[in-house]
Amino acid sequence: MRHVGARGIQRLLTIAGLLAFVATVAAQSGPATQWPATPFKPNPNLSAQERSGEHLFLQRCSICHLAAYSKASPTGWPNKAPSLEGVLQGAGPDKETAVREATLKGSLNMPGFQYALEPSDLDALIAYLKTL
């Protein structure tokens, strides 16, 4: 049996890394319609508060809630988040309170944003969610 030195191991690891990178890029380069996700539809008629909420949504929430725009793999992670379209449309104060608490505290599958969002940010996010 032939002894493989440190250079040989380094070359082997480099080749394996390149193959993994190529496989990852190939998996992500398919059309966005391959994932069941809600496409992003910009709304030009938003108020200043709603536009601020849209920005926060795209910055903090879209990685999971608009999975077609993420670089996530089609295997389902982190694409398991539900669409938020219509979640607050015509909702009463109880549902809005529940969405606020869920956003702040998070869940097993979602991080909490209690330390990342100011109250005004949360108000803007809720205002934007009402437009979906």
Summary of the structure (lengths in Angstrom):
residues: 132
radius of gyration: 20.7
end to end distance: 65.0
largest distance: 73.5
contacts: 307
relative contact order: 0.14
helix: 54%
strand: 0%
